[in-house]
Amino acid sequence: MPWYVWLMIALVFGSVIGSLLLLRNSAKKLPLSEEQLQRIKRRNVEQDAKDAKEERR
């Protein structure tokens, strides 16, 4: 392959990796209260039970 194809491949990989690193660095945790965490956990348990019930059908 010509040298410019390798250069393009390197630029594409570099831009993808750079974008992923930027996304990781800009991600922030959501400040949730204890009550909100409990509701989320309760909904997850309910949804898991519902999914298991549907799989048994």
ROLOMAR-977909 format. One line per 10 residues: their letters; for each residue x, y, z of N, C-alpha, C, O. Coordinates in steps of 0.1 Angstrom, whole numbers, plus 5000, padded with zeros to 4 digits. Example, Ala and Ser with C-alpha at 12.3 -4.5 7.8 and 13.67 -1.06 7.14 Angstrom:
<recs>
AS> 5132 4943 5078 5123 4955 5078 5132 4967 5078 5142 4967 5085; 5128 4978 5071 5137 4989 5071 5129 5000 5079 5134 5011 5080;
</recs>
This chain:
<recs>
MPWYVWLMIA> 5008 4988 5000 5000 5000 5000 5009 5012 5000 5020 5013 5006; 5004 5023 4994 5012 5035 4994 5012 5042 5008 5004 5038 5016; 5022 5050 5009 5024 5057 5022 5012 5065 5027 5009 5066 5039; 5005 5071 5018 4994 5080 5022 4982 5072 5027 4974 5077 5034; 4981 5059 5023 4970 5051 5028 4973 5048 5043 4964 5048 5051; 4986 5045 5046 4990 5042 5060 4988 5055 5068 4984 5054 5080; 4990 5066 5062 4988 5079 5069 4974 5081 5072 4970 5085 5083; 4965 5078 5063 4950 5080 5065 4946 5070 5076 4937 5074 5084; 4951 5058 5075 4947 5048 5086 4951 5053 5099 4943 5052 5109; 4963 5058 5101 4968 5063 5113 4959 5075 5118 4956 5076 5130;
LVFGSVIGSL> 4956 5084 5109 4948 5095 5113 4934 5091 5117 4928 5097 5127; 4928 5081 5111 4915 5076 5115 4915 5070 5128 4907 5073 5137; 4925 5061 5131 4926 5055 5144 4929 5066 5155 4923 5065 5166; 4937 5075 5151 4941 5086 5161 4928 5094 5165 4926 5098 5176; 4920 5097 5155 4908 5105 5158 4898 5097 5166 4891 5103 5174; 4896 5084 5163 4887 5076 5170 4892 5075 5185 4884 5077 5194; 4904 5072 5187 4910 5070 5201 4909 5083 5208 4906 5084 5220; 4913 5094 5201 4912 5108 5207 4898 5111 5212 4896 5117 5222; 4888 5108 5203 4874 5111 5206 4869 5103 5218 4862 5108 5227; 4873 5090 5219 4869 5082 5230 4876 5087 5243 4869 5087 5254;
LLLRNSAKKL> 4888 5091 5243 4895 5096 5255 4888 5109 5259 4887 5112 5271; 4885 5118 5250 4878 5130 5253 4864 5128 5259 4860 5134 5269; 4857 5118 5254 4844 5114 5259 4845 5109 5274 4837 5112 5282; 4855 5101 5276 4858 5095 5289 4861 5106 5299 4856 5106 5310; 4869 5115 5295 4873 5126 5304 4862 5136 5307 4862 5142 5318; 4853 5137 5298 4842 5147 5300 4830 5141 5307 4821 5148 5311; 4830 5128 5309 4818 5122 5316 4819 5125 5331 4829 5125 5337; 4807 5128 5336 4806 5132 5350 4795 5123 5357 4786 5119 5350; 4798 5120 5369 4788 5112 5377 4776 5120 5380 4777 5132 5382; 4764 5114 5380 4752 5121 5384 4751 5121 5399 4752 5110 5405;
PLSEEQLQRI> 4749 5132 5405 4747 5133 5419 4732 5129 5423 4723 5136 5421; 4731 5116 5428 4718 5111 5431 4717 5110 5446 4726 5107 5453; 4705 5113 5451 4702 5111 5465 4700 5096 5469 4699 5088 5460; 4700 5093 5481 4699 5079 5485 4685 5074 5481 4683 5062 5478; 4675 5083 5482 4661 5079 5478 4660 5075 5463 4654 5066 5459; 4667 5083 5455 4667 5081 5441 4674 5068 5438 4670 5060 5429; 4685 5065 5445 4692 5052 5443 4684 5040 5446 4684 5030 5439; 4676 5042 5457 4667 5031 5461 4656 5028 5451 4653 5017 5448; 4651 5039 5446 4640 5037 5435 4646 5031 5423 4639 5022 5417; 4658 5035 5419 4664 5029 5407 4667 5014 5409 4664 5005 5401;
KRRNVEQDAK> 4672 5010 5421 4674 4996 5424 4661 4988 5425 4661 4977 5420; 4651 4994 5430 4638 4987 5431 4632 4985 5417 4627 4974 5414; 4633 4995 5408 4628 4994 5394 4636 4983 5387 4631 4975 5379; 4649 4982 5389 4658 4972 5383 4653 4958 5387 4653 4949 5378; 4651 4956 5400 4646 4943 5405 4633 4940 5398 4631 4929 5394; 4624 4950 5398 4610 4947 5392 4612 4944 5377 4605 4935 5372; 4620 4951 5370 4622 4948 5356 4628 4935 5353 4625 4927 5344; 4638 4931 5362 4644 4918 5360 4634 4907 5363 4634 4897 5355; 4625 4908 5372 4615 4899 5375 4605 4898 5363 4601 4887 5359; 4602 4909 5357 4593 4910 5346 4599 4903 5334 4592 4895 5327;
DAKEERR> 4612 4905 5332 4619 4899 5320 4620 4884 5322 4618 4876 5313; 4623 4879 5334 4623 4865 5337 4610 4858 5335 4609 4847 5330; 4599 4865 5339 4585 4860 5337 4582 4859 5322 4576 4849 5318; 4586 4869 5314 4584 4868 5300 4592 4857 5293 4587 4851 5283; 4604 4855 5298 4613 4844 5292 4607 4830 5294 4609 4821 5286; 4600 4829 5306 4594 4816 5309 4582 4812 5300 4578 4801 5299; 4576 4822 5293 4565 4820 5285 4568 4812 5273 4559 4809 5265;
</recs>
